[in-house]
Amino acid sequence: MDSIRNPYTPNAGARPEAVVGREVQTRAFEVLLQRLETGRTSQSLVITGLRGVGKTVLLNELRSIALDRNWNVIELEASKSDESAFRKTLATRMKAALLQLSPRARWSRRFERAGGALSAFAVSVDVDGTWSLGWNVPPSEGIADHGDLALDLTDLLVEVGTAAREADRGIVISIDEVQFLKRPQLEAIIQAIHKTVQRKLPITFVGAGLPQIAELAGDAKSYAERLFKFPAIGSLDEDDAVEAIRGPAQAEGVEWDELAIRFAVRVTKGYPYFIQELGYQAWEIATGDSITLEAVQMAVEAYEAKLDSSFFRVRLDRATPLQTAYMRAMAQLGPEPQKAADVASIMGRESTQVGPTRAELIDMGLLYTPEHGYAAFTVPDFDRYMMRAVPELVVPEVRRRASRNKPIGEE
């Protein structure tokens, strides 16, 4: 078939032609915005799920909903940046939002106050004179100038939220990959949103990330579980998976045979990214105006090769030999969450010896802890990939600590 017309989009965060199975989350977001518009409060949303389930796609859908309701959306992708870089990014995005709410020439006293708070918030970024917010709004005194990220961000969101209310508008702060926020950054966001809820301001937060977010937020602030909802998304149910496969092709005048579509659902297990990849490969192989079972079966080899070389491989390439051995041992035990002690046993080590490696993999976003003492892969089917990519478990030797009185390397 014509590659140009291929309707499947196996790209990170790319919106598929048919977004299905996420109606509960989009409706919850619509209700959240409507409540804030009427001066009521509601819990912010943090979408959680494994890699490839469509969290970023859903986040973009929520952005579209907000824009359609004339809300302003501030978008960030979290990284392990320091406070200065975090402030710089947030200040730049907040400046744009404030100017979109009202042009500078029309600022009221309330907007001038919000602009002063933003300038004060950004001052600590510009301590060496190498960066500037790019406007001549003087920083306020006593507002957002404490030098403490949580206090400063709280002041800033209160002032900007109050200005937004005056303009009869609202602001959504949207952050992807929330698990990569450093703890002080996450604490600051939670504390600031908590204050805007208390003031009933039209400003809210929507985030997305790996399943450990709820635990991280709870550890950062005990009231986070009451401030946020943490809806989890996963693979699509069978009906939604069928629609996600069939819908894009139908829009191009192409039909899937019934046996072909059932086979595709079984191969992909309903995971949205896998559906896009298999659909893409099947389209490339199929001829005529239909996608047959034979075409999908032929596409499976290219589908698995593409997943192995990109979706899976980029994660394994980041791992050290010991981290690779830990994941290979986990994979040997099966796809379910595994006890730390069982993984250590497979590796011929004690739990305390490989505990730091497990913690590193969690910090890298390759594992998460669904319950105490257990870890699971953040990528669907990663266990099967590890068994293919690393056929034999090889555990590096433990390096001895050097004696206090001897150079490293001496016995």
C-alpha positions as CSV (number, residue, x, y, z in Angstrom):
1,M,0.0,0.0,0.0
2,D,1.0,3.7,-0.3
3,S,3.4,4.5,2.5
4,I,2.5,8.1,2.3
5,R,-1.1,7.2,3.3
6,N,0.0,4.9,6.1
7,P,-2.3,6.1,9.0
8,Y,-0.4,4.4,11.9
9,T,2.0,6.6,14.0
10,P,4.6,4.6,16.0
11,N,6.4,7.7,17.3
12,A,6.9,8.8,20.8
13,G,3.9,10.9,21.9
14,A,2.5,11.1,18.4
15,R,-1.3,11.3,18.3
16,P,-2.8,8.2,16.7
17,E,-5.6,8.7,14.1
18,A,-8.0,7.1,16.6
19,V,-7.7,7.9,20.3
20,V,-9.9,5.4,22.1
21,G,-10.3,4.0,25.6
22,R,-9.4,7.2,27.5
23,E,-12.9,8.7,27.8
24,V,-13.0,8.4,31.6
25,Q,-9.8,10.5,32.0
26,T,-10.8,13.2,29.5
27,R,-14.3,13.5,31.1
28,A,-12.7,13.8,34.5
29,F,-10.5,16.6,33.2
30,E,-13.4,18.4,31.7
31,V,-15.2,18.3,35.0
32,L,-12.1,19.6,36.8
33,L,-12.0,22.7,34.5
34,Q,-15.7,23.3,34.7
35,R,-15.6,23.2,38.5
36,L,-12.7,25.7,38.6
37,E,-14.5,28.0,36.2
38,T,-17.4,28.2,38.6
39,G,-15.2,28.9,41.6
40,R,-15.3,25.4,43.0
41,T,-12.3,23.2,43.7
42,S,-11.4,19.8,42.4
43,Q,-8.4,17.4,42.5
44,S,-5.7,17.8,39.9
45,L,-4.8,14.8,37.7
46,V,-1.6,12.9,37.4
47,I,-1.9,10.1,34.8
48,T,0.3,7.0,35.5
49,G,1.2,4.0,33.5
50,L,3.9,2.0,31.8
51,R,5.9,3.1,28.8
52,G,3.9,2.9,25.5
53,V,0.4,3.1,27.0
54,G,-0.2,6.6,25.6
55,K,0.3,8.9,28.6
56,T,1.8,11.7,26.5
57,V,-0.9,11.3,23.9
58,L,-3.5,11.6,26.7
59,L,-1.7,14.6,28.1
60,N,-1.9,16.3,24.7
61,E,-5.6,15.5,24.5
62,L,-6.1,17.2,27.8
63,R,-4.2,20.2,26.5
64,S,-6.6,20.4,23.5
65,I,-9.6,20.3,25.9
66,A,-8.1,23.1,28.0
67,L,-7.4,25.3,24.9
68,D,-10.9,24.7,23.6
69,R,-12.2,26.1,26.9
70,N,-10.0,29.2,26.5
71,W,-7.6,28.1,29.2
72,N,-3.8,28.8,29.0
73,V,-1.6,25.7,29.1
74,I,2.0,25.8,30.4
75,E,3.8,22.7,29.1
76,L,7.0,21.2,30.6
77,E,8.8,17.9,30.3
78,A,10.6,17.1,33.6
79,S,14.2,16.3,33.6
80,K,16.8,15.9,36.4
81,S,17.7,19.5,36.2
82,D,18.9,21.6,39.1
83,E,16.7,24.3,40.7
84,S,18.2,27.1,38.6
85,A,17.3,25.4,35.3
86,F,13.9,24.5,36.7
87,R,13.2,28.1,37.7
88,K,14.4,29.3,34.3
89,T,12.1,27.0,32.3
90,L,9.1,27.7,34.5
91,A,9.7,31.4,34.5
92,T,9.9,31.5,30.7
93,R,6.7,29.6,30.3
94,M,4.9,31.6,32.9
95,K,5.9,34.9,31.3
96,A,4.4,33.7,28.0
97,A,1.2,32.6,29.8
98,L,0.9,36.0,31.6
99,L,1.3,37.9,28.4
100,Q,-1.3,35.7,26.7
101,L,-3.7,36.4,29.5
102,S,-3.3,40.1,28.9
103,P,-0.9,42.2,26.7
104,R,1.5,44.2,28.8
105,A,0.0,47.5,27.6
106,R,-3.3,46.5,29.2
107,W,-2.1,45.2,32.5
108,S,-4.1,46.1,35.5
109,R,-2.7,46.6,38.9
110,R,-3.3,42.9,39.6
111,F,-1.3,41.9,36.5
112,E,1.5,44.2,37.5
113,R,1.7,42.5,40.8
114,A,1.8,39.1,39.1
115,G,4.5,40.3,36.8
116,G,6.5,41.6,39.7
117,A,6.2,38.2,41.5
118,L,7.4,36.5,38.3
119,S,10.4,38.8,38.1
120,A,11.3,38.1,41.7
121,F,10.9,34.3,41.1
122,A,13.4,34.6,38.2
123,V,16.0,36.8,40.0
124,S,17.9,33.8,41.5
125,V,18.4,32.4,38.0
126,D,20.2,35.6,36.9
127,V,22.7,35.8,39.7
128,D,25.7,35.8,37.4
129,G,24.0,38.1,34.7
130,T,24.1,35.4,32.0
131,W,20.3,35.1,31.7
132,S,17.4,37.4,31.8
133,L,13.6,37.0,31.7
134,G,13.6,39.6,28.9
135,W,11.3,42.3,30.2
136,N,11.7,45.4,32.4
137,V,9.1,44.5,35.1
138,P,10.7,45.3,38.4
139,P,10.7,42.4,40.9
140,S,8.4,42.6,43.8
141,E,9.6,42.8,47.4
142,G,8.4,40.2,49.9
143,I,6.7,38.1,47.2
144,A,8.3,35.1,45.5
145,D,11.7,36.4,46.7
146,H,12.4,34.1,49.7
147,G,15.1,32.0,48.1
148,D,13.0,28.9,48.9
149,L,11.6,27.2,45.8
150,A,8.4,26.0,47.5
151,L,7.6,29.4,49.1
152,D,8.5,31.3,45.9
153,L,6.5,29.0,43.6
154,T,3.5,29.2,46.0
155,D,3.6,33.0,45.9
156,L,3.9,33.0,42.1
157,L,1.0,30.7,41.4
158,V,-1.2,32.6,43.8
159,E,-0.4,35.9,42.1
160,V,-0.7,34.6,38.6
161,G,-3.9,32.6,39.5
162,T,-5.5,35.8,40.9
163,A,-4.6,37.7,37.7
164,A,-6.1,34.8,35.6
165,R,-9.3,35.0,37.7
166,E,-9.5,38.7,37.0
167,A,-9.2,38.0,33.3
168,D,-11.9,35.3,33.5
169,R,-9.3,32.8,32.3
170,G,-7.5,29.8,33.8
171,I,-4.1,28.2,33.7
172,V,-3.1,24.5,33.4
173,I,0.4,23.5,34.3
174,S,1.1,20.3,32.4
175,I,4.2,18.3,33.1
176,D,5.2,15.1,31.4
177,E,7.7,12.5,33.0
178,V,6.8,13.7,36.5
179,Q,8.9,11.0,38.1
180,F,12.1,12.8,36.9
181,L,11.3,15.9,39.0
182,K,13.7,16.2,41.9
183,R,12.1,16.0,45.3
184,P,12.3,19.7,46.1
185,Q,10.7,20.5,42.7
186,L,7.9,18.0,43.3
187,E,7.4,19.3,46.9
188,A,7.2,22.9,45.6
189,I,4.6,22.1,42.9
190,I,2.4,20.2,45.5
191,Q,2.7,23.0,48.0
192,A,1.9,25.7,45.5
193,I,-1.1,23.8,44.0
194,H,-2.4,23.2,47.5
195,K,-2.4,26.9,48.2
196,T,-4.2,27.7,44.9
197,V,-6.9,25.2,45.9
198,Q,-7.3,26.9,49.2
199,R,-7.8,30.2,47.4
200,K,-10.1,28.7,44.9
201,L,-8.1,30.0,42.0
202,P,-8.4,28.9,38.4
203,I,-5.1,27.3,38.2
204,T,-4.5,23.5,38.2
205,F,-1.9,20.8,37.5
206,V,-2.0,17.8,35.2
207,G,0.9,15.5,34.9
208,A,1.9,12.1,33.5
209,G,4.6,9.6,34.3
210,L,5.5,6.1,35.5
211,P,3.5,4.2,38.2
212,Q,5.7,5.3,41.1
213,I,4.5,8.9,40.9
214,A,1.7,8.4,43.5
215,E,4.3,7.0,46.0
216,L,6.8,9.8,45.2
217,A,4.1,12.5,45.7
218,G,2.9,10.9,48.9
219,D,6.5,10.9,50.2
220,A,7.0,14.5,49.2
221,K,3.8,15.8,50.9
222,S,1.4,13.6,53.0
223,Y,-1.6,15.5,51.7
224,A,-0.8,14.8,48.0
225,E,-3.2,11.8,47.9
226,R,-6.0,14.2,48.7
227,L,-4.8,16.9,46.4
228,F,-4.4,14.8,43.3
229,K,-6.2,11.9,41.5
230,F,-3.8,9.3,40.1
231,P,-5.7,7.5,37.3
232,A,-3.7,4.6,35.9
233,I,-4.0,3.8,32.2
234,G,-2.8,0.5,30.6
235,S,-3.5,-1.7,27.7
236,L,-6.8,-1.2,25.9
237,D,-9.7,-3.6,26.4
238,E,-10.5,-5.8,23.4
239,D,-13.2,-3.6,21.9
240,D,-11.1,-0.4,22.1
241,A,-8.0,-2.2,20.8
242,V,-10.1,-3.4,17.8
243,E,-11.2,0.2,17.1
244,A,-7.6,1.5,17.5
245,I,-6.5,-1.0,14.8
246,R,-9.4,-0.8,12.5
247,G,-10.3,2.9,12.7
248,P,-7.2,4.5,11.1
249,A,-7.3,2.1,8.1
250,Q,-11.0,2.6,7.5
251,A,-10.4,6.3,7.3
252,E,-8.2,5.5,4.3
253,G,-10.7,3.2,2.7
254,V,-8.9,0.0,3.8
255,E,-10.5,-2.8,5.8
256,W,-8.9,-5.3,8.2
257,D,-10.1,-8.9,7.9
258,E,-11.7,-10.2,11.1
259,L,-9.0,-12.9,11.6
260,A,-6.3,-10.4,11.0
261,I,-7.6,-7.9,13.6
262,R,-8.0,-10.6,16.2
263,F,-4.5,-11.8,15.6
264,A,-3.2,-8.2,15.9
265,V,-5.0,-7.7,19.2
266,R,-3.4,-10.9,20.5
267,V,0.1,-10.0,19.4
268,T,0.0,-6.4,20.8
269,K,-1.9,-7.3,23.9
270,G,-3.8,-4.0,23.4
271,Y,-0.8,-1.8,24.2
272,P,-1.3,1.5,22.2
273,Y,2.3,1.9,21.0
274,F,2.5,-1.8,20.0
275,I,-0.8,-1.4,18.0
276,Q,0.7,1.6,16.1
277,E,3.9,-0.3,15.3
278,L,2.2,-3.5,14.1
279,G,-0.4,-1.6,12.2
280,Y,2.3,0.4,10.5
281,Q,4.2,-2.7,9.5
282,A,1.1,-4.6,8.3
283,W,0.1,-1.6,6.1
284,E,3.5,-1.7,4.5
285,I,3.2,-5.3,3.6
286,A,-0.5,-5.5,2.6
287,T,-1.7,-5.1,-0.9
288,G,-5.1,-4.1,-2.4
289,D,-7.7,-2.6,-0.2
290,S,-7.6,-5.0,2.8
291,I,-5.2,-6.2,5.4
292,T,-5.3,-10.0,5.7
293,L,-4.2,-12.4,8.4
294,E,-1.3,-13.4,6.1
295,A,-0.1,-9.9,5.8
296,V,-0.2,-9.4,9.6
297,Q,1.6,-12.6,10.2
298,M,4.3,-11.6,7.8
299,A,4.6,-8.2,9.5
300,V,5.3,-9.7,12.9
301,E,9.0,-10.2,12.2
302,A,9.5,-6.6,11.1
303,Y,7.3,-5.4,14.1
304,E,9.4,-7.3,16.6
305,A,12.7,-6.2,15.0
306,K,11.6,-2.5,15.1
307,L,10.6,-2.8,18.8
308,D,13.9,-4.5,19.6
309,S,16.0,-1.9,17.8
310,S,14.3,1.2,19.1
311,F,11.6,0.9,21.8
312,F,13.5,-1.7,23.8
313,R,17.1,-1.2,22.8
314,V,17.4,2.4,23.8
315,R,16.6,1.4,27.4
316,L,19.1,-1.5,27.5
317,D,21.8,0.7,26.0
318,R,21.7,3.0,29.0
319,A,22.4,0.2,31.4
320,T,25.8,-0.8,32.9
321,P,26.8,-4.5,32.9
322,L,25.6,-5.0,36.4
323,Q,22.3,-3.3,35.7
324,T,21.9,-5.4,32.6
325,A,22.6,-8.5,34.7
326,Y,19.9,-7.5,37.2
327,M,17.3,-7.0,34.5
328,R,18.2,-10.2,32.9
329,A,17.8,-12.0,36.2
330,M,14.4,-10.4,36.6
331,A,13.4,-11.4,33.1
332,Q,14.4,-15.0,33.9
333,L,11.9,-15.1,36.7
334,G,9.0,-14.0,34.5
335,P,7.0,-10.9,33.6
336,E,5.4,-10.4,37.0
337,P,6.8,-8.1,39.7
338,Q,9.7,-9.9,41.4
339,K,11.1,-9.9,45.0
340,A,14.5,-8.3,45.4
341,A,15.7,-11.4,47.3
342,D,14.7,-13.7,44.4
343,V,16.5,-11.6,41.8
344,A,19.6,-11.5,44.0
345,S,19.5,-15.3,44.4
346,I,19.4,-15.8,40.6
347,M,22.5,-13.6,40.4
348,G,24.3,-15.5,43.2
349,R,24.4,-12.4,45.4
350,E,22.9,-11.1,48.6
351,S,20.1,-8.6,48.4
352,T,22.3,-6.0,50.1
353,Q,24.9,-6.4,47.3
354,V,22.5,-5.6,44.5
355,G,20.2,-3.2,46.3
356,P,22.0,-0.1,45.0
357,T,21.7,-1.5,41.4
358,R,18.0,-2.0,41.8
359,A,17.7,1.6,43.2
360,E,19.7,2.9,40.2
361,L,17.3,1.2,37.7
362,I,14.3,2.7,39.5
363,D,15.9,6.1,39.4
364,M,16.5,5.6,35.6
365,G,12.9,4.8,35.1
366,L,13.5,1.2,34.0
367,L,11.9,-0.4,37.0
368,Y,9.2,0.7,39.5
369,T,8.0,-0.7,42.8
370,P,4.3,-1.8,42.7
371,E,4.6,-2.8,46.3
372,H,7.2,-3.0,49.0
373,G,10.0,-5.4,48.3
374,Y,9.0,-6.0,44.7
375,A,10.1,-4.4,41.4
376,A,8.7,-4.6,37.9
377,F,9.7,-3.4,34.4
378,T,8.2,-0.1,33.3
379,V,8.1,-1.3,29.7
380,P,5.6,-4.0,28.6
381,D,7.1,-7.3,27.4
382,F,10.6,-6.1,28.4
383,D,11.2,-9.5,30.1
384,R,10.8,-11.3,26.7
385,Y,13.1,-8.8,25.1
386,M,15.8,-9.2,27.7
387,M,15.7,-13.0,27.2
388,R,16.3,-12.4,23.4
389,A,18.9,-9.7,23.7
390,V,20.9,-11.2,26.6
391,P,20.6,-15.0,26.0
392,E,23.0,-15.8,28.9
393,L,23.0,-14.3,32.4
394,V,26.5,-12.9,33.1
395,V,27.0,-11.3,36.5
396,P,30.1,-9.0,36.8
397,E,32.5,-9.8,39.5
398,V,32.2,-7.8,42.7
399,R,35.0,-5.2,43.0
400,R,36.8,-5.4,46.4
401,R,37.1,-2.3,48.4
402,A,40.7,-1.2,48.7
403,S,42.3,-1.6,52.1
404,R,42.5,1.7,54.1
405,N,46.3,1.3,54.0
406,K,46.8,-0.1,50.5
407,P,46.4,1.3,47.0
408,I,43.5,0.1,44.9
409,G,44.5,-3.1,43.1
410,E,46.8,-4.5,45.9
411,E,45.8,-7.6,47.8
